[in-house]
Amino acid sequence: MIRWGLLSPARIGEVVLAGAASRARSGAFVAVASRDAGRAEAFAARHDLQPFGSYEALLESDAVDAIYVALLEPVPA
C-alpha cells in the first residue's frame, strides 16, 4: 500500500481526498502538512490523518511513500 501525504490543507485537498478515498485500491492518504501547524491539525482531525506543521517535516518523514502537492502557488524557497 502506498502511503500518501498531502502537501497543503487547501480546499483542493478536500476534493483530492474525497475522490481518492472512493477510488483508491493500492494506497491511502495518511498525512497532511501545512506552514501553519494549527491548519494541519484541524485538517488532519477532520480526515483522520497525521498532521505535520511544516512541509519540510512531511517531506523528510518515513510515514509517507509519496506526496500530492495541493498548492496553487509555488512553495517559498
N, C-alpha and C positions, 0 to 999 in steps of 0.2 A: 504494500500500500504506500502510495506517495503521500507524504505529509506536507501540505501546502501552507505557506504563510502569506498573509495579506499585508501588503505594504501600503498603509493608509486606511483609516476608517471613514473615508469619504463616502458620500451617498452611492457612488458607483460600486463600492464594496458590498453594499446591501444587495444590489442587483446581481453581482457576481456570485455571492453566496447562495442566493435563492435559486439561481439557475444551476449552479454546480451541485448543490445538495440534492436536487431532484434527478440529476443525470450521472453522478459520479459512481463508478464501479470499482476503480482501482486507486482511489485517492480520496482525501478529505482535507478540508481546511482545519487547521489545528491552532493557528496563532494569528495575531494581528499586531502591527506596530504603528506607532504614531510619534510625532515630535512632541506631543502633549500626552504625558502618561495618563492623565485623567480621561482623555478621549479614548485611548486604547483600552483602559479598564472598563469604561462604560460599554463600548462596542463588544468587547470580549464577554462581558456578563450577559449581554443580550443574545449572544450566539454560541455560548459555551466554548470559548477559545482561550488560549493562553495569551495574556497581554504583554507587550514589550513597550517600554517608554521611550524607545529611540529606534530609528531604522537600523542603525549600526548593530544594536543588540540582537535584533532579529536575524540580520544577515550573518552574524557570527555564531548564531545558536545551532546546536546539534538537534534541536527539537523539530526542525523542518528540513525537507529534501529539496523543495522548490519554492519559488517566490512568485506571486502575482502582483504586479505593480499597478495599483489602482489610483494613480495620481494623474491629474490633468495638467500639472506643471512639473518641470524638472525638479529633482531633489537638489537643494542647495549644496554646493561643494563645501 
